[in-house]
Amino acid sequence: MSSAAPLTQPATAGQNAADNANANITNNANASNGSDKLSFKKMTTQQRWVVASTASGFTLENMDIMFLSFSLSLIIADFGIKQTTAGWIGTITNIGMLVGGIIFGILGDKLGRVKVFSHTIFIFALATGLTYFANNIWVLYVLRFLAGIGAGGEYGVGMSMVAENFRREHVGRLTSICAIGGQVGAILAALLATWILPNWKLLFLVGVIPVILVFFVRRNVKESDTFLQAHDKAQQEHHRVSIARLFANGRLAWQTIGLILMCIVQIAGYFGLMNWLPTIAQKRSGLSVKGSSLWMIATILGMCLGMIVFGTVMDKFGPRWAFGIFLLGSCASMYTIIVASNVVTLVLAGALVGFFSNGMFGGYGTVISLLYPTEIRSTANNFIMNMGRAIGGFSSVVIGLIMDVTNNNVTVVMVSLSCLYIFSFVVMLCLPGLHKLTQERKAARLAAQPAAAKN
């Protein structure tokens, strides 16, 4: 029996996006035939630190986001603002993410992943801690914008580091594992909210702690050979790092636009639900703020399980199958919130909604990393996801407006979200790049069967 190949062969870049705008540009010439299994023991020290730092970054970022979710009703009462005005807090954060994503995405491709990753953590941690001193809604808007700049830059850099340090057939599960780190942050936020609220300002002060992570990242994580080689080649050939390259021709432009549309739906569902679900639970079942925080843990655990399942399905069957199942599941699960009539059914409905609606999150980083070359991978990840955040983030405002106008009619909100997931499903089917990646996974799976039988 032949020995298993190591996990150190990353997904490498193609020569140029124009070679095949829709192809999997990160095709690894020495990719595994499918017999290699993902194992923590097989990882190098560098790979372990990449996963740990990326997951930790997402943990701290999402902890910050969930602080807002748990504090929203208290902020409304403290500042004496309407729900629509409060909804702008999350939207402004997402606009900051777009700005930060564009800036740090390009810098990540030009200067290196590790340096930029550590700087983004420092910015959003500092802005979160300074929220303690916000004394009106306008100061809070400014600080949330700055926090968004840091958080927006982190996503694409982290996803790029994972893609460039691991074999392509493992990237789906690994990006999902890193995304689970975000849900760990949500659980930490829920626990901290239980202990600290109603002092919401003190809750945000805890957000300054992530600065410590910067030290460990800079000390232990190194740039991958994949990035260094692609970076040197791009400089030698005078390739520009720019957003324009994501729209180099018609087919590539449609791929970029289609992925942005899917990300818009993903963020609209996630941020809309996460910002308002605690408030909905409080109104429908009479839960206290602390009680709804504990209830949210069930939803978050559902998300974690969904991410594990999604990453496994994507690596084995390809993105079309994974996204298709989860988008249709998200559409159907919205209606469980409508029929929930007590605390128990709300908890179960929340877990089901979380499983499908956010199980897909890590998958976007995977497909973007596999469809764009290394030299613009960070730019592509940050631009596409943060465009989704900036536009999809308006769902917080829209949901707040709907609840103001309809006297907290949850049915209208859930039906609207379910229609968005159907729209994303149709867009997904129209993206040739995702079809090609799915066909490649099918070919790899069929090629692995004779090898497995022989062994």
C-alpha positions as CSV (number, residue, x, y, z in Angstrom):
1,M,0.0,0.0,0.0
2,S,1.4,3.4,-1.0
3,S,2.0,6.0,1.7
4,A,-0.5,8.8,2.0
5,A,0.6,12.1,0.5
6,P,1.2,14.9,3.0
7,L,-1.2,17.7,3.5
8,T,1.4,20.3,2.5
9,Q,0.6,20.6,-1.2
10,P,-1.5,23.7,-1.5
11,A,-3.9,24.8,-4.2
12,T,-1.5,26.7,-6.5
13,A,-2.2,29.5,-8.9
14,G,-2.7,29.4,-12.6
15,Q,-0.7,31.6,-14.9
16,N,-3.3,34.2,-15.6
17,A,-7.0,34.8,-15.1
18,A,-7.4,35.3,-18.8
19,D,-6.2,31.8,-19.5
20,N,-9.5,30.5,-18.5
21,A,-11.7,33.0,-16.7
22,N,-14.1,30.5,-15.6
23,A,-11.8,27.6,-14.8
24,N,-10.5,26.4,-11.5
25,I,-7.3,28.5,-11.7
26,T,-5.9,27.0,-8.5
27,N,-5.7,23.5,-9.9
28,N,-3.0,21.5,-8.2
29,A,-1.0,19.4,-10.6
30,N,-0.2,17.0,-7.8
31,A,-3.6,16.9,-6.3
32,S,-4.6,13.8,-4.4
33,N,-6.8,11.2,-6.1
34,G,-9.2,11.4,-3.1
35,S,-7.6,8.7,-1.0
36,D,-5.9,11.1,1.4
37,K,-8.0,12.0,4.4
38,L,-7.9,15.2,6.3
39,S,-6.1,14.7,9.6
40,F,-4.8,17.1,12.2
41,K,-1.9,14.8,12.8
42,K,-0.7,15.1,9.2
43,M,-0.7,18.9,9.4
44,T,2.6,20.8,9.6
45,T,3.1,23.4,12.3
46,Q,2.6,26.1,9.8
47,Q,-0.8,24.6,8.7
48,R,-2.0,24.3,12.3
49,W,-1.1,27.9,13.0
50,V,-2.9,29.0,9.8
51,V,-6.1,27.2,10.8
52,A,-5.8,28.4,14.4
53,S,-5.1,32.0,13.6
54,T,-7.8,32.2,10.9
55,A,-10.4,30.6,13.1
56,S,-9.4,32.8,16.1
57,G,-9.7,35.9,13.9
58,F,-13.2,34.8,12.9
59,T,-14.0,34.0,16.5
60,L,-13.1,37.5,17.7
61,E,-14.8,39.2,14.7
62,N,-18.1,37.4,15.2
63,M,-18.0,38.0,18.9
64,D,-17.9,41.7,18.2
65,I,-20.8,41.4,15.8
66,M,-22.9,39.5,18.2
67,F,-22.2,42.0,21.0
68,L,-24.4,44.3,18.8
69,S,-27.1,41.7,18.4
70,F,-27.4,41.1,22.2
71,S,-27.1,44.8,23.0
72,L,-29.5,46.2,20.4
73,S,-32.6,46.5,22.5
74,L,-30.6,48.1,25.3
75,I,-29.0,50.6,22.9
76,I,-32.4,51.5,21.5
77,A,-33.6,52.2,25.1
78,D,-30.4,54.0,26.2
79,F,-30.2,56.4,23.2
80,G,-34.0,56.7,22.7
81,I,-33.9,55.7,19.0
82,K,-36.3,53.9,16.7
83,Q,-35.7,50.3,15.5
84,T,-35.0,51.6,12.0
85,T,-32.3,53.9,13.3
86,A,-30.8,51.0,15.3
87,G,-30.8,48.9,12.2
88,W,-28.4,51.3,10.6
89,I,-25.7,50.3,13.2
90,G,-25.3,46.9,11.6
91,T,-25.5,48.4,8.1
92,I,-22.8,51.0,8.7
93,T,-20.6,48.2,10.1
94,N,-21.0,46.4,6.8
95,I,-20.2,49.5,4.8
96,G,-17.0,49.8,6.8
97,M,-16.3,46.1,5.9
98,L,-16.6,46.9,2.2
99,V,-14.1,49.8,2.5
100,G,-11.7,47.7,4.6
101,G,-12.2,44.7,2.4
102,I,-11.2,46.6,-0.7
103,I,-8.2,48.3,1.0
104,F,-6.8,45.3,2.8
105,G,-7.7,42.8,0.1
106,I,-5.4,44.7,-2.3
107,L,-2.8,45.2,0.4
108,G,-2.9,41.5,1.2
109,D,-2.1,40.6,-2.4
110,K,0.6,43.3,-2.6
111,L,2.3,43.1,0.8
112,G,1.5,39.7,2.1
113,R,-1.2,37.9,4.0
114,V,0.3,37.7,7.5
115,K,1.2,41.4,8.0
116,V,-2.2,42.6,6.7
117,F,-4.1,40.0,8.7
118,S,-2.5,41.2,12.0
119,H,-3.2,44.8,11.2
120,T,-6.9,44.1,10.5
121,I,-7.3,42.4,13.9
122,F,-5.7,45.4,15.7
123,I,-8.0,47.9,14.0
124,F,-11.3,46.2,14.8
125,A,-10.3,45.3,18.3
126,L,-9.4,48.9,19.1
127,A,-12.6,50.3,17.6
128,T,-14.7,47.7,19.5
129,G,-13.1,48.6,22.8
130,L,-13.5,52.4,22.2
131,T,-17.3,51.7,21.9
132,Y,-17.3,51.8,25.7
133,F,-17.0,55.6,25.4
134,A,-19.8,56.1,22.9
135,N,-22.3,58.6,24.4
136,N,-24.7,59.0,21.4
137,I,-25.7,57.2,18.3
138,W,-23.4,59.2,16.0
139,V,-20.3,58.3,17.9
140,L,-21.5,54.7,17.8
141,Y,-21.9,54.9,14.0
142,V,-18.3,56.1,13.6
143,L,-16.8,53.4,15.8
144,R,-18.8,50.7,14.2
145,F,-17.6,51.9,10.8
146,L,-14.0,51.7,12.0
147,A,-14.6,48.2,13.4
148,G,-16.0,47.2,10.1
149,I,-12.9,48.4,8.3
150,G,-10.8,46.0,10.3
151,A,-13.2,43.1,10.2
152,G,-13.8,43.4,6.5
153,G,-10.1,43.2,5.7
154,E,-9.6,40.0,7.7
155,Y,-12.0,37.7,5.8
156,G,-10.3,37.5,2.4
157,V,-6.8,37.3,3.9
158,G,-7.7,34.5,6.2
159,M,-9.5,32.5,3.5
160,S,-6.5,33.0,1.2
161,M,-4.1,31.7,3.7
162,V,-6.1,28.5,4.2
163,A,-6.4,27.9,0.4
164,E,-2.6,28.4,-0.1
165,N,-1.5,26.1,2.7
166,F,-3.7,23.1,2.0
167,R,-4.6,20.7,-0.8
168,R,-7.6,21.8,-2.8
169,E,-9.7,18.8,-1.9
170,H,-9.6,19.7,1.8
171,V,-10.2,23.4,1.5
172,G,-14.0,23.2,1.8
173,R,-13.9,21.5,5.2
174,L,-11.0,23.7,6.4
175,T,-12.7,27.0,5.5
176,S,-15.9,25.6,7.2
177,I,-13.8,24.7,10.3
178,C,-12.5,28.3,10.4
179,A,-16.0,29.6,9.9
180,I,-17.0,27.6,13.0
181,G,-14.6,29.8,14.8
182,G,-17.0,32.6,14.2
183,Q,-19.7,30.7,15.9
184,V,-17.5,30.0,18.8
185,G,-17.2,33.8,19.0
186,A,-21.0,34.1,19.0
187,I,-21.2,31.6,21.9
188,L,-18.6,33.5,23.8
189,A,-20.6,36.7,23.2
190,A,-23.8,35.0,24.4
191,L,-22.1,33.9,27.6
192,L,-20.5,37.3,28.2
193,A,-23.9,39.0,27.5
194,T,-25.4,36.8,30.1
195,W,-22.9,37.9,32.7
196,I,-22.4,41.5,31.8
197,L,-25.7,42.9,30.5
198,P,-27.5,45.2,30.9
199,N,-24.2,47.2,30.9
200,W,-23.8,47.0,27.2
201,K,-20.8,49.4,27.0
202,L,-18.7,47.1,29.3
203,L,-19.6,44.3,26.9
204,F,-17.9,46.1,24.0
205,L,-14.9,47.0,26.2
206,V,-14.1,43.2,26.3
207,G,-13.6,43.4,22.6
208,V,-10.2,45.0,23.0
209,I,-8.7,41.6,24.1
210,P,-8.1,40.4,20.5
211,V,-5.0,42.7,20.3
212,I,-3.2,39.8,22.0
213,L,-3.7,37.6,19.0
214,V,-1.7,39.9,16.8
215,F,1.5,39.0,18.7
216,F,1.0,35.2,18.1
217,V,0.1,35.6,14.5
218,R,3.1,37.7,13.6
219,R,5.4,35.3,15.5
220,N,4.2,31.9,14.3
221,V,2.5,32.3,10.9
222,K,4.7,32.6,7.8
223,E,3.8,33.4,4.2
224,S,3.2,30.3,2.1
225,D,5.4,29.3,-0.8
226,T,2.4,29.5,-3.1
227,F,1.8,33.1,-2.3
228,L,5.5,34.1,-2.5
229,Q,6.0,32.4,-5.9
230,A,2.8,34.0,-7.3
231,H,3.8,37.4,-5.9
232,D,7.3,37.2,-7.4
233,K,5.9,36.1,-10.7
234,A,3.3,38.9,-10.8
235,Q,5.9,41.5,-10.0
236,Q,8.3,40.2,-12.7
237,E,5.4,40.2,-15.3
238,H,4.1,43.6,-14.0
239,H,0.7,42.3,-13.3
240,R,-1.5,44.8,-11.5
241,V,-3.5,43.9,-8.4
242,S,-6.8,45.6,-9.0
243,I,-10.6,45.0,-8.7
244,A,-10.8,45.5,-12.5
245,R,-9.2,42.1,-13.0
246,L,-12.3,40.5,-11.5
247,F,-14.2,41.9,-14.5
248,A,-11.6,41.2,-17.1
249,N,-14.1,39.7,-19.6
250,G,-17.8,39.0,-19.9
251,R,-17.7,35.5,-18.4
252,L,-15.5,36.5,-15.5
253,A,-17.6,39.6,-14.9
254,W,-20.8,37.4,-14.6
255,Q,-19.0,35.0,-12.3
256,T,-18.0,37.9,-10.0
257,I,-21.5,39.5,-10.1
258,G,-23.2,36.1,-9.5
259,L,-21.0,35.4,-6.5
260,I,-21.7,38.9,-5.1
261,L,-25.5,38.3,-5.5
262,M,-25.2,35.0,-3.6
263,C,-23.1,36.7,-0.9
264,I,-25.8,39.5,-0.6
265,V,-28.4,36.8,0.1
266,Q,-26.1,35.0,2.6
267,I,-25.4,38.2,4.5
268,A,-29.0,39.5,4.3
269,G,-30.2,36.3,5.9
270,Y,-27.4,36.0,8.5
271,F,-27.1,39.6,9.7
272,G,-30.9,40.2,9.4
273,L,-31.7,37.2,11.5
274,M,-28.9,37.4,14.0
275,N,-29.5,41.1,14.7
276,W,-33.2,40.7,15.1
277,L,-33.7,37.1,16.3
278,P,-33.0,37.9,20.0
279,T,-35.5,40.7,19.8
280,I,-38.1,38.5,18.0
281,A,-37.6,35.9,20.7
282,Q,-38.1,38.4,23.4
283,K,-41.4,39.7,21.8
284,R,-42.9,36.3,20.9
285,S,-42.1,34.3,24.0
286,G,-41.5,36.9,26.6
287,L,-37.8,35.9,27.1
288,S,-35.6,38.3,29.0
289,V,-32.5,39.7,27.3
290,K,-30.3,37.2,29.1
291,G,-32.7,34.4,28.4
292,S,-32.7,35.1,24.7
293,S,-28.9,35.1,24.7
294,L,-28.9,31.6,26.1
295,W,-31.5,30.6,23.6
296,M,-29.3,31.9,20.8
297,I,-26.7,29.3,21.6
298,A,-29.0,26.6,20.2
299,T,-29.1,28.5,16.9
300,I,-25.4,28.9,16.9
301,L,-24.8,25.2,17.6
302,G,-27.1,24.5,14.6
303,M,-24.8,26.7,12.5
304,C,-21.7,24.8,13.6
305,L,-23.2,21.5,12.6
306,G,-24.4,22.9,9.3
307,M,-20.8,24.1,8.5
308,I,-19.3,20.7,9.2
309,V,-21.9,19.0,6.9
310,F,-21.6,21.7,4.2
311,G,-17.8,21.5,4.0
312,T,-18.0,17.7,3.8
313,V,-20.6,17.7,1.1
314,M,-18.6,20.4,-0.9
315,D,-15.3,18.5,-0.8
316,K,-17.0,15.3,-1.8
317,F,-19.6,16.3,-4.3
318,G,-18.8,19.9,-5.3
319,P,-20.3,23.3,-4.7
320,R,-23.4,22.9,-6.7
321,W,-24.7,20.1,-4.6
322,A,-23.7,21.7,-1.3
323,F,-25.1,25.1,-2.1
324,G,-28.2,23.6,-3.7
325,I,-29.1,21.6,-0.7
326,F,-28.5,24.4,1.8
327,L,-30.2,27.2,-0.1
328,L,-33.4,25.2,-0.5
329,G,-33.1,24.1,3.1
330,S,-32.8,27.7,4.1
331,C,-35.9,28.7,2.2
332,A,-37.9,26.0,3.8
333,S,-36.6,26.5,7.4
334,M,-37.7,30.2,7.4
335,Y,-41.3,29.0,7.9
336,T,-40.5,27.1,11.1
337,I,-40.0,30.4,12.8
338,I,-43.5,31.4,11.8
339,V,-45.1,28.3,13.3
340,A,-43.1,28.3,16.5
341,S,-45.4,29.0,19.4
342,N,-43.4,28.5,22.5
343,V,-39.8,28.5,23.8
344,V,-39.1,24.9,22.9
345,T,-40.3,25.2,19.3
346,L,-38.4,28.5,18.9
347,V,-35.2,26.8,20.1
348,L,-35.7,24.0,17.6
349,A,-36.6,26.3,14.8
350,G,-33.6,28.5,15.5
351,A,-31.3,25.5,15.4
352,L,-32.7,24.4,12.0
353,V,-32.5,27.9,10.5
354,G,-29.0,28.3,11.8
355,F,-28.0,24.9,10.3
356,F,-29.0,25.8,6.7
357,S,-28.8,29.6,6.6
358,N,-25.2,29.9,7.9
359,G,-23.9,26.5,7.2
360,M,-22.9,27.8,3.8
361,F,-20.7,30.7,5.0
362,G,-17.3,29.1,4.7
363,G,-18.1,27.8,1.3
364,Y,-17.9,31.2,-0.3
365,G,-14.3,31.5,0.7
366,T,-13.6,28.1,-0.8
367,V,-15.2,28.7,-4.3
368,I,-13.7,32.2,-4.6
369,S,-10.2,30.9,-3.7
370,L,-10.5,28.1,-6.3
371,L,-11.9,30.4,-9.1
372,Y,-9.4,33.3,-8.9
373,P,-5.6,33.2,-9.2
374,T,-3.3,33.5,-6.2
375,E,-2.1,37.0,-7.1
376,I,-5.6,38.5,-6.7
377,R,-7.1,35.9,-4.4
378,S,-7.3,38.2,-1.3
379,T,-8.7,41.0,-3.4
380,A,-11.4,38.7,-4.9
381,N,-12.4,37.2,-1.5
382,N,-12.7,40.6,0.2
383,F,-14.4,42.4,-2.6
384,I,-17.0,39.8,-3.3
385,M,-17.8,39.0,0.3
386,N,-17.8,42.6,1.5
387,M,-19.9,43.8,-1.4
388,G,-22.4,41.2,-0.1
389,R,-22.0,42.5,3.4
390,A,-22.4,46.1,2.4
391,I,-25.6,45.5,0.4
392,G,-26.9,42.5,2.3
393,G,-26.3,44.4,5.5
394,F,-29.2,46.7,4.7
395,S,-31.4,43.8,5.7
396,S,-31.0,44.9,9.3
397,V,-32.6,48.3,8.3
398,V,-35.3,46.7,6.1
399,I,-36.3,44.2,8.8
400,G,-36.4,46.9,11.4
401,L,-38.6,49.0,9.1
402,I,-40.9,46.0,8.3
403,M,-41.3,45.3,12.0
404,D,-42.0,49.0,12.7
405,V,-44.6,49.2,9.9
406,T,-46.3,45.8,10.4
407,N,-46.3,45.9,14.2
408,N,-43.7,43.2,14.5
409,N,-45.1,40.8,11.9
410,V,-42.6,38.0,11.7
411,T,-44.4,36.3,8.8
412,V,-43.6,39.1,6.4
413,V,-39.9,39.0,7.3
414,M,-39.6,35.2,7.0
415,V,-41.4,35.0,3.6
416,S,-39.2,37.8,2.2
417,L,-36.1,36.0,3.3
418,S,-37.2,32.6,1.9
419,C,-37.7,34.3,-1.5
420,L,-34.2,35.6,-1.4
421,Y,-32.8,32.1,-0.9
422,I,-34.7,30.9,-4.0
423,F,-33.2,33.8,-6.0
424,S,-29.7,32.8,-4.8
425,F,-30.4,29.1,-5.8
426,V,-31.3,30.2,-9.4
427,V,-28.1,32.4,-9.6
428,M,-26.0,29.5,-8.4
429,L,-27.3,27.2,-11.1
430,C,-26.3,29.9,-13.7
431,L,-22.6,30.1,-12.7
432,P,-20.5,27.9,-15.0
433,G,-17.5,28.0,-12.7
434,L,-19.4,26.3,-9.9
435,H,-20.6,23.6,-12.4
436,K,-16.9,23.1,-13.5
437,L,-15.7,22.7,-9.9
438,T,-18.5,20.2,-9.3
439,Q,-17.6,18.2,-12.3
440,E,-14.0,18.1,-11.2
441,R,-15.0,16.8,-7.8
442,K,-17.1,14.1,-9.5
443,A,-14.1,13.1,-11.7
444,A,-11.8,12.9,-8.7
445,R,-14.3,10.8,-6.8
446,L,-14.7,8.4,-9.6
447,A,-11.0,8.2,-10.1
448,A,-10.5,7.4,-6.4
449,Q,-12.8,4.4,-6.5
450,P,-10.5,2.0,-8.4
451,A,-7.5,3.2,-6.3
452,A,-9.4,2.5,-3.1
453,A,-10.5,-0.9,-4.4
454,K,-6.9,-1.7,-5.3
455,N,-5.6,-0.7,-1.9
